[in-house]
Amino acid sequence: MTEKYKIYLSGETRSRLENDAEFFEFIKKDTSVNLNAFLKTLLVNYFDRYRRESDALRSSIMQDLSGIPALAEQEAARLADRIVRTYIKNEPAVKGRSTAITLTVSGASFEIIRIIETNLLRDISLSQYLRDLFHSYLSIPRNEREAIIFRDTYEDILKAIHAHRVLSFTTAATENNTVFSVEPYLIAPSKEEQCNYLLCQDRAVRVARTFRISRLRSVFVTSDTFSVDPELQQELLEKSTRSPHSVSPLIHATVHLNKYGKKKYRSITKNRPPVSKIEGDTYYFDWPAVQLIEYFKRFGRDAVVLSPASLKEALRKHYYYALREYSK
């Protein structure tokens, strides 16, 4: 069964939800953001946790209020609801009017809406309840929000890690539905991107690899087991604290930064490689080549690679082909 519900959100809340939907690649065939599919997934995967935490919060407040002799139980319950709704769940004041979205639900998401309508609304509307749920979700760090949205994938990976089982999956980033078969070692969050990565060993080529959790598709825990390699496990653990988005070998690189390059290095923090040493305008890095290339592509003439030659050539080609296209 399918039903449609009108939900009122502030512009800021809607924008943040749309940003998550886009970041987690909930995209329609026409490449627009599929906010409805994202909200249905959010509702199914977060409702139980939200309800448990809300009930625990209300019970804690009720326990405190019950110590007031003059306060009857029913009055304490109403006051507890008011405290939670007004001072804890209330949306911060924002400029602009609320906007209406139409939430179309079916299957599991429809059943959750029916549970909310039947048992949990008390003296608030469905729109207010869902608005509170969305605000609660958005208060959580993004890497934890990713684990909520991709709960089934996350749980399957953890199961495989703990049981030393081989995982198979495809990814949104590869063409032709290439199936990967890997030995999973750990999940690590990236502070800059605020998402989670699976660090593993590819069974086909026996090299370490990393995959963003939200880009995994058709994850399957196989019956095949593997023996943990202590050296590889330690290597991946060390890399998880530095750059879980890349497990490529480190290279030693020197880069000349002018005064504008130095300002960019301070301000461009996403995937910024840590500097090993600074000598005047020369910065030294020990970091994967792919990450250095992607980072310094944004600097233009304000950063010039001095060594190694392979890194310098990679950036030279990047700017050469860009110039050739702009010159047409």
TIDREN-663353 format. One record per atom (N, C-alpha, C): residue in one letter; z, x, y. Coordinates in steps of 0.05 Angstrom, whole numbers, plus 5000, padded with zeros to 4 digits. Example, Ala and Ser with C-alpha at 12.3 -4.5 7.8 and 13.67 -1.06 7.14 Angstrom:
<pts>
A515652644886/A515652464910/A515652644934/S514252574955/S514352734979/S515752585001/
</pts>
This chain:
<pts>
M500050174976/M500050005000/M500050175025/T498650095045/T498350245070/T499350065093/E501050195111/E502050055135/E501750235159/K501550105182/K501350265207/K503750195225/Y504950405237/Y507250375255/Y506750525281/K507550395303/K507350525329/K509850675335/I509650935341/I511951115347/I511551225375/Y513751215390/Y513651315418/Y514951585420/L513451785430/L514452055432/L513952155461/S515552345469/S515052475495/S512552655491/G511252715513/G508952895512/G509553165500/E511953265507/E512753525496/E513153525466/T514453305456/T514953285427/T512353265412/R510553095423/R507953065410/R506353325409/S506453465432/S505053725434/S506153925413/R508753935410/R509954135391/R509354055363/L509253795357/L508453715330/L505553775324/E503853735344/E501053795341/E500654095338/N502254255352/N502054545349/N502654635320/D504754515309/D505454575281/D503254485262/A502254255267/A500054145249/A497654335250/E497054435273/E494754625276/E495454895263/F497854995268/F498655255258/F498755255227/F499555025216/F499754995187/F497054895175/E495054875192/E492254815183/E491954545171/F493154335184/F492554065177/F490153975194/I487754025183/I485353985199/I483453785185/K482253615201/K480253425191/K477553565187/K475753425174/K473053535170/K471653605196/D472253455217/D470953505243/D472453725259/T474353865245/T475854085256/T478054005276/S478453745280/S480653655297/S483253655281/V485553655295/V488153665283/V488753405269/N489653415244/N490353175230/N493353125232/L494253015255/L497052975260/L498252775241/N496852575233/N497952365215/N498552485188/A496752645177/A497252765151/A499652955152/F499953095174/F502153275178/F504853125179/L504952905195/L507352755198/L508152615172/K506252525156/K506852415129/K508152625112/T507052865112/T508253085096/T511053155106/L511353165132/L513953225144/L516053015135/L515252765136/L517052545129/L517952565100/V515952605082/V516552625053/V518352865047/N517753095059/N519153335052/N521853385067/Y522253245089/Y524653295105/Y526653075105/F525752835097/F527452595100/F530152635086/D530152715060/D532752745045/D534652935059/R533553165068/R535353365082/R536353245108/Y534653115123/Y535552995149/Y537652785144/R537352615124/R539252405119/R541952525110/R541852735093/R544352855084/R545852985108/E544453125124/E545653265147/E546653065168/S545252845172/S546152635190/S548652505180/D548652445154/D551052315142/D553452495144/A553052755138/A555252955139/A556352975168/L554552975187/L555452985215/L557052745223/R556052505216/R557452265223/R560152245209/S560252335184/S562852325169/S564852515182/S563852745191/S565752935204/S566852825229/I565152685245/I566152565270/I568052335264/M567352175244/M569051955235/M571852045227/Q571952275213/Q574452385204/Q576152465228/D574952575248/D576452655272/D577452405287/L575752205289/L576551965303/L578651805288/S578651825262/S580651665247/S583551755252/G583751985264/G586452085271/G587651945296/I586051785309/I586951645333/I588051375324/P590651325325/P591951085314/P590850825326/A590250825352/A589450585366/A586550505360/L585150665346/L582250615341/L581850495314/A580750255313/A580250115287/A577850255274/E577550215248/E575450345232/E572750275242/Q572250005247/Q569649925257/Q568950045284/E570950055301/E570550165328/E569950465325/A571350605307/A570950885303/A568050935293/A567150755275/A564350785265/A562350745287/R562750545304/R560850505326/R560950745346/L563250845351/L563551075369/L562251325357/A562551365331/A561351595318/A558351585320/D557251345315/D554351305318/D553451365347/R554951275366/R554251315394/R554351615401/I556351755391/I556652045397/I554252195385/V553552135360/V551352265347/V548752215362/R548251965369/R545751885381/R545551985410/T547751965425/T547652035454/T547852325460/Y549652465446/Y550252745453/Y549052945435/I548152865411/I547153065392/I544153025387/K543352775382/K540552735375/K538852655399/N540152595421/N538552505444/N536552715454/E534152625459/E532052805468/E532652915496/P532353175500/P532753285527/P530853145547/A531853135572/A530253005592/A527653155597/V525453015596/V522853135601/V521252975621/K519453105635/K517852965655/K515552815641/G514752605653/G512452455643/G513252225625/R511452045620/R511951815604/R511751875574/S512951705558/S512551725529/S509751645522/T508751755500/T506151685490/T506451555463/A504751375457/A504851225431/A502951355411/I503851395387/I502051485365/I502251275343/T500051245328/T500051055306/T500451215280/L502551165266/L503151305241/L502251125218/T500351215203/T499351065180/T500451195155/V502051035140/V503451135116/V502450995091/S502751135069/S502051025043/S503551185022/G503751084998/G505051234976/G507851304982/A508551564978/A511351654982/A512351615011/S510551655030/S511451625058/S511951335065/F510451145053/F510950865056/F513650785045/E514350885021/E516850825009/E519250925026/I518951155038/I521051265055/I521451085080/I519250995092/I519450815115/I520850555106/R520350455083/R521650215073/R524650265070/I525450495060/I528250565056/I529650575084/I528250695103/I529450715130/I529850435142/E527750275140/E527850005152/E530049835139/T530349865113/T532249695098/T535149785101/N535550045103/N538350145100/N539450305124/L537750415141/L538750625158/L538450575188/L537350355196/L536850315225/L539350235241/R541150095229/R543549995244/R542649865270/D543249985293/D542549845318/D540350005333/I538750155319/I536550295333/I533950215320/S531750275333/S529050195323/S528050415304/L525950345289/L524650535272/L523550765288/S522350705311/S521250905328/S523351115336/Q525751015344/Q527951195352/Q528851365328/Y529051245305/Y529951395281/Y527951625275/L525451565275/L523451765269/L523351975291/R523751885316/R523852075338/R526152275335/D528552175326/D530752345321/D530152545298/L528852435278/L528152605255/L526252835263/F524252765280/F522352965289/F523853175307/H525653085324/H527153275341/H528753465324/S530053355303/S531653525285/S529953735272/Y527553645262/Y525653835250/Y524854055269/L524253985294/L523354185313/L525554375323/S528054305318/S530254485325/S530554715305/I529154705283/I529354905262/I527355125268/P527955385262/P526055595266/P523455545250/R521255645261/R518655565250/R518255665221/N519355895214/N519055985186/N520455795167/E522755685176/E524055485159/E522555215159/R521255155181/R519554915182/R517254935163/E516155175161/E513955225142/E514855175113/A517355265107/A518455225080/A518854925075/I519354765095/I519654475092/I516954345087/I515054405103/I512354285101/I511054355074/F511454605066/F510154695040/F512354725019/R514054525017/R516454535000/R515654584971/D513654444960/D512954464932/D511854754927/T510254854944/T509155124941/T511455324942/Y513255294961/Y515455474964/Y517255474939/E517855234929/E519555224905/E518255334881/D515655294878/D514155414855/D514255724856/I513955834880/I513956124883/I516756234876/L518856104886/L521556194879/L522056174849/K521155964837/K521455934808/K520056164793/A517656234802/A516156454789/A517556724793/I518556764817/I519957014823/I522457044805/H524056844804/H526556854788/H526056884758/A523856764748/A523256774720/A521256994712/H520357144732/H518357364728/H515857244715/R514957024726/R512556894716/R510156954734/V507856974722/V505357024737/V504556764752/L503656804777/L502756574793/L499656584795/S498456354796/S495656334803/S495256134826/F493256194843/F492756014866/F490156094879/T489155914896/T486955974914/T488155984942/T486656054962/T487656064989/T485655935008/A486655855031/A484955735051/A483255945065/A484056195062/A482656415077/A480356535061/T479956455036/T477756565020/T475656365013/E473256445011/E471056265004/E470656244974/N469156054965/N468456014937/N470855964919/N473055884931/N475455814915/N476256044895/T476256284905/T477156514889/T479956464879/V480356504853/V483056464841/V484456734839/F486756754850/F488356994849/F490456964827/S490957174812/S493057184792/S494857414800/V497457354807/V499157554818/V501857554805/E503257784807/E506057814799/E507757804824/P509157584828/P510657544853/P513357694853/Y513957814876/Y516457974879/Y518357854899/L517457774922/L519257654942/L517757504963/I519257324977/I518257195001/I519657315025/A518157375046/A519357505070/A518257365095/P520057315115/P519157205140/P518057415159/S516057345174/S515057515196/S516257425222/K517757595235/K519057515260/K517057445282/E514857595284/E512957545305/E511457285301/E510457235277/E508857005272/E510556755264/Q513056805257/Q514956595249/Q513856435225/C512856575205/C512056445181/C512756625157/N512356535133/N513256675109/N510856785093/Y511357015081/Y509357145065/Y510357195036/L508557165017/L509057244990/L508057524986/L509857704978/L509257974972/L509058004941/C506858114932/C506358104903/C504458334895/Q503858344869/Q501858534858/Q499558374845/D497158444854/D494758314843/D494358424815/R494258244795/R493958334767/R491158444761/A489158354776/A486458434770/A485958724778/V486958804801/V486459074812/V488959244814/R491259134806/R493859274805/R494459404832/V494159254854/V494959344880/V496859144893/A498559234911/A500359054926/A498758884945/R499458624948/R498158444966/R500258264979/T499358135001/T501057945015/T499457695023/F500657465021/F499357215027/F501257035043/R500156915064/R501756725080/R502156465064/I504656375062/I505356155045/I503755905052/S503355845078/S502055605086/S499055605080/R497955835071/R495055845065/R494555845035/L496655815019/L496255804990/L495555524982/R493755504962/R492855244952/R492955254921/S493455014909/S493354984880/S495155194866/V497655224876/V499455414865/V500355324837/F500355504818/F501055434791/F502655654778/V504955584767/V506655774753/V505755784724/T504656014716/T503556034689/T505856094669/S505156094643/S507056164623/S507256464618/D505356614630/D505356904627/D507657034643/T508957234631/T511157374645/T510257664651/F511757794668/F511158074674/F513858224677/S513658484674/S515958654676/S516158764705/V518458744717/V518758834745/V518559134746/D516959234764/D516659524770/D518659594791/P520859734785/P522959794805/P521859944830/E519960134826/E518860274849/E517260094867/L515559924855/L514059734871/L515859534885/Q517859444871/Q519759254882/Q521159374907/Q521959624905/Q523259764928/Q521259794951/E518759874944/E516759904964/E516159644979/L515959424965/L515359174977/L517759074993/L520159134984/L522559054999/L522659205026/E522059465026/E521959615051/E519859505070/K517459445059/K515359345076/K515959065086/S517458915071/S518158645080/S519758645106/T521358855110/T522958865134/T521358965158/R519059095153/R517459205175/R515159015182/S513358975162/S510958815168/S510158665142/P511458445136/P510858295111/P507958185111/H506658165134/H503958075136/H501858285127/S502858535122/S501058735112/S502558935095/V501458985071/V502759175053/V500859415048/S498959445066/S497059675064/S498459935069/P497360155059/P498660425064/P498860485094/L500860625101/L501260705129/L499460945136/I498560955161/I497061185170/I498461295195/H498061545201/H499161665225/H496961655246/A497561525268/A495561485290/A496761565317/T494961675334/T495761735361/T493861575380/V495061455400/V493661285419/V494361355447/H492261385465/H492761435493/H492861175508/L495061125522/L495460885538/L495560945568/N493860815584/N494160845613/N496360665622/K496860645649/K499160495659/K498860205652/Y496460095651/Y496059815644/Y496459775614/G495659975598/G496059965569/G499059965562/K500660125578/K503560125573/K504759855579/K503759725600/K504759455607/K504059255585/K501559285575/K500759095553/K502459145528/Y503059395522/Y504559455498/Y507359335501/R508459325524/R511159205528/R510958905527/S508758785536/S508658495538/S507358355514/I505558485500/I504258365476/I505958435452/T507658245444/T509658295424/T508758205396/K506758025394/K505957925368/K504758145351/N505858195328/N504958405309/N504758675322/R506558725342/R506558985355/R507559205337/P506059425333/P507059645316/P509259805330/P511359875316/P513460035329/P512460315334/V513160425357/V512260695363/V514160895351/S512961105339/S514561315325/S515461525345/K513761585365/K514361795385/K512561755409/I513661825432/I512061815457/I512162085471/E509762185478/E509562435493/E507762375517/G508862315540/G507362245564/G505761985559/D503062005560/D501361775556/D500461745527/T501461925510/T500661915482/T502761785465/Y501961575450/Y503861425433/Y503161485404/Y505161525387/Y504761585359/Y505661345342/F504061275322/F504761045305/F504461115276/D506161015259/D505961025230/D505860735220/W503460635216/W503160345212/W500460305197/P500160075183/P497560015169/P495260015188/A492960125180/A490660145197/A489659865206/V489559675187/V488559405194/V490159285217/Q492859325216/Q494559205236/Q494259345263/L493859615262/L493359765287/L490659675300/I488659635284/I486059545294/I486359275307/E487559085293/E487858815304/E489558805329/Y491558975330/Y493258975354/Y491859095378/F490659325375/F489459465398/F486759355406/K485559175391/K483159035400/K483558885426/R486058815431/R486658655455/R487058825480/F486859085478/F487459265500/F484959355516/G482559335504/G480259425518/G480459725525/R479659795549/R479660085557/R482460195563/D484460015562/D487160105568/D488560245545/A487260255522/A488360405499/A486060545485/V486160805481/V484060955468/V485261105445/V484261055421/V485261185397/V484261475397/L486161665393/L485461945392/L485062035363/S486661925345/S486461995316/S487861775300/P487061735275/P484961885260/P482161785268/A480161935259/A477461875266/A476561595255/S477561525232/S476861265220/S477761025237/L480161055248/L481260835265/L479660825292/K479161065303/K477561075328/K474860955324/E473561015302/E470860915296/E470960605293/A472960505280/A473160215276/A473360065303/L474860175321/L475160045347/L472560085364/R471360315361/R468860375376/R466760165367/K466460115341/K464559925331/K465159645341/H467759575342/H468559305352/H467559265380/Y467959455398/Y467059425426/Y464059455429/Y462859615412/Y459959655413/Y458459395407/Y459259265385/Y457959015377/Y458558795397/A460958795408/A461558595429/A459858635453/L459458885462/L457858945485/L454958865479/R453958915455/R451158855448/R450758555450/E452658385441/E452358095443/E452358005471/Y454258115488/Y454358035516/Y451958115532/S450558325522/S448258435537/S445658275531/K445758095512/K443257945505/K442557755527/
</pts>
